[in-house]
């Protein structure tokens, strides 16, 4: 029941609302009063505006949190029993984000109290439903509504850009306002880190967003902080690539490739300056600083953290209009280096298509850049784009005939192309043989194996005297 609800289907046989001089039905009858008597009040101020009766207990002790995506089935009826809407009639689950104002107030309260598999009935007073406006023609003004709701499933909010489930947030307490920290913001947080339920970190810490690793805060928490409001209290579930990765964290006794849970309270923050708040000289100075930070992260194998620093340079300077030619050249060189370094990070992270994109951006600035061509060739070779990789390495040699690495990669290219060709040959040969066997079977009605079995069966019909010479042979 989304507040800005699309027109619902009114099932055949349901009566329409009475209007004008037609007889009005009572909003509340004895059945509703009886239900209310034994119902649980879910409202914060206990005004009995949303009452709940559990019809079937859930199978799990956990309830949805703010921001969770919930999956439900429901049926809505008026006090006189007439049905005005049902997801079951449409044979389609209803999905919404809890606590985000996407549904009636009664639903955020009611569904938020449910456990997976639970079926309940909600009695919703007008001020928690459609109020004086109603939802014509199905729901009249100031109507009390009854909903039977089944909570099928729920899951936390995915905070990753690629939605790979690497950072899942579940909000225990909403924050204040709408402002959130940006990259480079200074934040004051309280964190508790757990691995397989065991507490390994608990402290208040002041960090710079994007540089949490300096204080043993994983990058997944950094990314989560950018989505939080002041005062928000949430739980972040981190997959290994957003936690401490393949190396783990010996200081916390975290093994390699471990999943982590962080409970985070954002106590305060101060935003970093945005690009439009800095002049050209300040951008150039800050770009030089973050480039050094990125290089330090890269040398220590912290490639995601390095990328964060390099990307700042691009954000600050890629469209900067410098008055001085000297500044313009410096900005261009810094942006080019940033793209090249981001590409190198992607290569280390085995994200080869993204490495190609970064090299393309570098080549837009300098179309004969030796590093960009070579790194793009490396990335293309890793995704079996042999012809394109070969062309890149050849262009490297046109720029610098003495590049020994490019010469070696050309040999690797030729070898990989040959291996790939031979592999495909075998695959297609086996495929064609299967097609041929199938066609032969279709023409003869029996496969050679089936024919063989028939022969054996026919031999069994022979007399013992006829069988002996064959056995001797």
C-alpha positions in Angstrom: 0.0 0.0 0.0 2.3 2.7 -1.2 1.1 6.1 -0.3 1.2 7.3 -3.9 -0.5 4.0 -4.8 -1.2 3.0 -8.4 -4.8 2.2 -9.0 -5.5 -1.2 -7.4 -7.6 -3.9 -8.9 -11.0 -4.3 -7.2 -11.9 -8.0 -7.5 -15.1 -8.9 -9.2 -18.1 -9.2 -6.8 -16.9 -6.5 -4.4 -19.4 -3.7 -3.8 -18.6 -0.1 -4.7 -18.5 2.6 -2.0 -21.8 4.3 -1.3 -22.0 8.1 -1.9 -24.5 10.9 -1.6 -27.8 9.8 -0.3 -27.0 6.1 -0.3 -27.0 4.3 3.0 -23.6 4.6 4.8 -22.1 1.4 6.3 -20.8 1.6 9.8 -17.0 2.1 9.9 -16.7 -0.1 13.0 -18.7 -3.2 13.9 -18.6 -5.7 16.8 -16.1 -7.8 15.0 -13.6 -4.9 14.8 -14.1 -4.1 18.5 -13.5 -7.7 19.4 -10.3 -7.8 17.4 -9.1 -4.5 19.0 -9.6 -5.9 22.5 -6.9 -8.5 22.2 -4.5 -6.6 19.8 -1.0 -5.2 20.5 -0.6 -1.4 20.1 2.4 -0.7 17.9 2.3 3.1 18.0 5.1 5.0 19.7 2.7 7.1 21.8 0.3 4.2 22.4 -2.7 5.9 20.8 -4.0 2.6 19.5 -3.7 3.9 15.9 -2.1 0.7 14.7 -3.1 -2.6 16.3 -1.6 -6.0 15.5 -2.8 -9.6 15.9 -0.4 -12.4 15.1 -2.2 -15.1 13.2 0.9 -17.2 12.5 4.2 -16.9 14.3 7.4 -16.3 12.4 10.3 -18.8 12.1 13.1 -16.3 12.8 13.7 -14.1 15.9 15.0 -11.2 13.8 12.8 -8.3 12.5 13.4 -5.9 9.6 15.4 -2.7 10.2 15.1 0.7 8.7 16.1 0.7 5.0 15.7 -3.1 4.6 14.0 -4.3 1.5 11.0 -6.3 2.5 8.9 -8.8 0.5 5.3 -9.3 1.5 1.9 -10.6 0.4 -1.2 -8.7 1.7 -5.0 -8.4 1.5 -6.7 -5.2 2.5 -10.3 -5.0 3.6 -12.7 -2.5 5.0 -14.5 -2.9 8.4 -17.5 -4.5 6.7 -15.3 -7.2 5.2 -15.1 -5.9 1.7 -11.7 -6.5 0.0 -10.3 -3.4 -1.8 -6.8 -4.6 -2.6 -4.7 -7.8 -2.6 -1.2 -8.7 -3.9 -2.3 -12.4 -3.9 -5.0 -11.6 -6.4 -2.2 -10.2 -8.7 0.0 -13.1 -7.8 2.8 -10.7 -7.2 4.8 -10.0 -4.1 4.8 -6.4 -2.9 8.3 -5.0 -2.3 9.3 -1.8 -0.5 12.1 -0.2 1.6 11.1 -0.1 5.3 11.0 3.2 7.1 11.6 5.3 4.1 8.0 6.8 3.8 7.2 4.6 0.7 4.1 3.1 2.4 1.4 3.9 4.9 2.6 4.8 8.4 0.8 1.8 9.7 2.8 -0.5 7.4 6.2 0.9 8.4 5.2 0.2 12.1 3.5 -3.1 11.4 5.9 -4.8 9.0 8.8 -3.5 11.1 7.5 -5.6 14.0 7.2 -8.8 12.1 9.5 -11.9 11.8 10.1 -13.8 8.6 7.2 -16.2 7.8 4.9 -14.3 10.2 1.3 -13.6 9.2 -0.5 -10.9 11.1 -3.6 -8.7 10.9 -3.2 -4.9 11.3 -6.0 -2.6 12.3 -5.1 0.8 11.0 -6.9 4.0 12.1 -7.3 6.8 9.5 -4.5 8.9 10.7 -2.1 6.0 10.1 -3.7 5.1 6.7 -5.3 7.3 4.1 -6.8 9.9 6.5 -9.5 12.3 5.5 -8.6 12.1 1.8 -9.1 8.3 1.5 -8.1 6.6 -1.7 -11.2 6.9 -4.0 -13.0 4.9 -5.2 -11.8 1.9 -3.1 -11.1 3.6 0.2 -13.6 6.2 1.6 -12.6 9.2 3.7 -11.6 8.5 7.3 -11.7 4.8 6.9 -10.2 2.3 9.4 -8.5 -0.4 7.3 -7.6 -4.1 8.0 -4.6 -5.7 6.4 -3.6 -9.3 6.6 0.2 -9.3 5.9 2.6 -12.1 5.4 6.3 -11.3 5.7 8.0 -13.5 3.1 11.6 -12.1 3.3 13.7 -9.1 4.0 17.3 -8.1 3.4 19.6 -5.1 4.1 20.5 -2.3 1.8 23.4 -2.9 -0.7 25.7 0.2 -0.5 28.1 -0.9 -3.3 28.0 0.9 -6.7 28.0 -2.4 -8.5 25.4 -4.0 -6.1 27.6 -7.1 -5.5 26.4 -7.5 -1.9 29.8 -6.5 -0.6 28.5 -3.9 1.9 25.1 -4.5 3.4 23.7 -1.8 5.8 20.9 -2.3 8.3 19.9 0.8 10.3 19.1 0.4 14.0 18.5 4.1 14.5 17.9 6.8 11.9 20.2 9.8 11.8 19.3 13.5 11.7 18.8 15.7 8.7 20.0 14.8 5.1 23.7 15.8 5.1 26.2 13.0 4.9 30.1 12.9 5.0 31.9 13.2 1.7 35.3 11.7 0.7 37.9 13.5 2.8 35.4 14.4 5.6 36.6 14.2 9.2 34.3 12.0 11.2 33.9 10.9 14.8 32.6 7.4 15.1 32.1 4.6 17.6 32.8 1.2 16.1 32.5 -2.4 17.2 33.9 -5.0 14.8 33.0 -8.7 14.9 34.2 -11.8 13.0 32.0 -14.9 13.3 30.3 -13.2 16.3 33.6 -12.6 18.2 34.3 -9.0 19.1 37.8 -7.9 17.9 37.5 -4.1 17.9 35.7 -1.6 20.1 36.6 2.1 20.2 35.8 5.7 19.5 37.9 6.9 16.6 38.4 10.1 14.5 39.2 9.3 10.9 39.2 10.9 7.4 36.7 9.2 5.1 38.7 7.3 2.5 41.7 6.9 4.8 40.3 4.7 7.5 42.8 2.0 6.7 45.4 4.2 8.4 43.7 3.4 11.7 42.7 -0.2 10.9 39.2 0.7 9.7 38.3 -1.3 6.6 37.3 0.3 3.3 33.7 -1.0 3.6 33.2 1.1 6.7 34.6 4.1 4.8 32.1 3.5 2.1 29.3 3.1 4.6 30.1 6.4 6.3 29.4 8.3 3.1 25.7 7.1 3.3 25.1 7.9 7.0 23.6 10.9 8.7 24.7 12.4 12.0 23.4 10.2 14.9 22.8 7.2 12.7 23.4 3.8 14.3 23.8 1.0 11.8 25.2 -2.5 11.2 27.5 -3.1 8.2 28.1 -6.6 6.9 31.3 -6.7 4.8 32.4 -9.3 2.3 36.2 -9.9 2.3 37.0 -7.5 -0.5 35.5 -4.7 1.5 37.0 -5.9 4.8 40.6 -7.0 5.3 40.7 -8.9 2.1 43.1 -11.8 1.2 45.6 -10.8 3.9 43.3 -10.5 6.9 44.4 -8.5 9.9 46.9 -10.4 12.1 46.7 -7.6 14.7 43.0 -8.4 15.2 43.4 -12.1 14.6 41.3 -11.8 11.5 42.1 -14.6 9.0 42.3 -14.1 5.2 39.1 -13.7 3.3 36.9 -13.2 6.4 33.5 -11.7 6.4 33.0 -8.9 9.0 30.2 -7.2 10.9 30.7 -3.6 12.1 28.3 -1.7 14.3 28.8 2.0 13.6 27.5 5.1 15.3 28.3 8.4 13.5 28.6 10.9 16.3 29.8 13.9 14.3 31.5 15.0 11.1 32.9 17.9 9.2 32.7 17.8 5.5 35.8 18.2 3.3 35.9 21.1 0.9 34.1 20.4 -2.4 35.8 21.1 -5.7 33.8 24.3 -6.3 35.0 25.6 -2.9 38.7 25.5 -3.9 40.6 27.7 -6.3 43.0 26.4 -8.9 46.2 26.7 -6.7 44.5 24.9 -3.8 43.3 22.1 -6.1 46.8 21.6 -7.5 48.3 21.6 -4.0 45.8 19.1 -2.7 46.1 17.0 -5.8 49.9 16.6 -5.2 49.2 15.6 -1.6 46.6 12.9 -2.4 48.8 11.6 -5.2 51.5 10.9 -2.7 48.9 9.3 -0.4 47.7 7.1 -3.2 51.2 6.0 -4.0 51.8 5.1 -0.4 48.7 2.9 -0.3 49.6 1.3 -3.6 53.1 0.3 -2.4 51.4 -1.4 0.6 49.0 -3.3 -1.6 46.0 -1.2 -0.6 44.7 -0.7 -4.1 41.1 0.3 -3.4 42.4 3.0 -0.9 44.9 4.1 -3.5 42.1 4.5 -6.1 40.1 6.7 -3.8 43.0 9.2 -3.6 43.8 9.1 -7.4 40.1 9.7 -8.2 40.1 12.9 -6.2 42.6 14.3 -8.6 40.3 13.6 -11.5 37.3 15.1 -9.8 39.2 18.3 -8.9 41.1 18.9 -12.1 39.6 17.2 -15.2 37.5 20.2 -16.1 39.5 22.9 -14.4 40.0 26.0 -16.5 43.4 27.4 -15.5 44.4 31.0 -16.3 48.1 30.3 -16.3 49.6 27.9 -18.9 51.9 26.5 -16.2 48.9 25.6 -14.1 47.1 24.1 -17.0 50.1 21.8 -17.9 50.4 20.8 -14.2 46.7 19.9 -14.0 46.9 17.9 -17.2 49.9 16.0 -16.0 48.2 15.2 -12.7 45.0 14.0 -14.3 46.9 11.8 -16.8 48.9 10.3 -13.9 45.7 9.7 -12.0 44.1 7.7 -14.8 47.2 5.7 -15.3 47.5 4.9 -11.6 43.8 4.0 -11.4 44.3 1.6 -14.4 47.2 0.0 -12.6 45.1 -0.5 -9.4 42.4 -2.2 -11.5 45.0 -4.5 -13.0 46.1 -5.5 -9.5 42.5 -6.1 -8.5 41.9 -8.2 -11.7 39.2 -5.8 -12.9 40.4 -5.7 -16.4 37.5 -4.0 -18.3 37.7 -1.1 -15.9 41.4 -1.0 -16.4 40.8 -0.6 -20.2 38.3 2.3 -19.5 40.9 4.1 -17.4 43.6 3.7 -20.1 41.1 5.0 -22.7 40.7 8.1 -20.6 44.4 8.5 -20.3 44.8 8.2 -24.1 42.2 10.9 -24.6 44.7 13.2 -23.0 47.8 11.7 -24.6 47.0 9.4 -27.5 50.6 8.0 -27.7 51.2 7.5 -24.0 53.4 4.5 -23.6 52.1 3.4 -20.2 48.5 3.7 -21.2 49.0 1.6 -24.3 51.0 -1.0 -22.5 48.5 -1.3 -19.5 45.5 -1.5 -21.9 47.3 -4.2 -23.8 47.9 -6.1 -20.5 44.2 -5.8 -19.5 43.0 -6.9 -23.0 45.3 -9.9 -23.0 43.8 -11.0 -19.6 40.3 -11.0 -21.1 41.3 -12.8 -24.3 41.0 -9.8 -26.6 44.2 -11.0 -28.3 44.0 -9.0 -31.5 43.4 -5.7 -29.6 46.1 -6.5 -27.1 48.5 -7.3 -29.9 47.7 -3.9 -31.6 48.3 -2.1 -28.3 51.8 -3.7 -27.8 52.6 -2.9 -31.4 51.7 0.7 -30.9 54.0 0.7 -27.8 56.9 -0.4 -29.9 56.1 2.4 -32.5 56.3 4.9 -29.6 59.4 3.2 -28.1 61.1 0.5 -30.2 63.3 -0.4 -27.2 60.5 -1.4 -24.9 61.5 -5.0 -24.0 58.3 -5.7 -22.0 56.1 -5.0 -25.0 58.2 -7.3 -27.2 57.8 -10.1 -24.6 54.1 -9.5 -24.4 53.8 -9.8 -28.2 55.3 -13.3 -28.0 52.9 -14.1 -25.1 50.0 -12.8 -27.3 51.0 -15.1 -30.2 51.3 -18.1 -27.9 48.0 -17.4 -26.2 46.2 -16.9 -29.6 47.6 -20.2 -30.8 46.5 -22.0 -27.6 43.1 -20.4 -27.8 42.7 -21.5 -31.4 43.7 -25.1 -30.6 41.3 -25.2 -27.7 38.4 -23.9 -29.9 39.3 -26.4 -32.6 38.9 -29.3 -30.1 35.6 -27.9 -28.8 34.1 -27.5 -32.2 35.4 -30.9 -33.4 33.7 -32.6 -30.4 30.6 -30.6 -31.0 30.4 -31.6 -34.7 31.1 -35.2 -33.8 28.1 -35.2 -31.4 26.0 -33.7 -34.2 27.2 -36.4 -36.6 26.5 -39.2 -34.1 23.0 -37.8 -33.4 22.2 -37.6 -37.2 23.5 -41.1 -37.7 21.3 -42.4 -34.9 18.4 -40.6 -36.3 18.9 -42.2 -39.8 19.5 -45.7 -38.6 17.1 -45.7 -35.7 19.7 -47.1 -33.4 23.2 -46.2 -32.2 26.1 -48.5 -32.8 26.0 -49.4 -29.0 22.3 -50.3 -29.3 23.1 -52.4 -32.4 25.8 -54.2 -30.5 23.4 -55.1 -27.7 20.9 -56.5 -30.2 23.7 -58.8 -31.7 24.5 -60.1 -28.2 20.8 -60.8 -27.6 20.5 -62.7 -30.9 23.6 -64.7 -30.0 21.9 -65.8 -26.8 19.2 -67.4 -28.9 21.7 -69.8 -30.5 21.7 -73.4 -29.4 24.5 -74.5 -27.0 26.2 -76.4 -29.9 26.3 -73.2 -32.0 27.6 -71.2 -29.1 30.6 -73.4 -28.3 32.8 -72.6 -31.4 32.3 -68.9 -30.8 33.3 -69.2 -27.1 36.4 -71.2 -28.2 37.3 -68.6 -30.7 
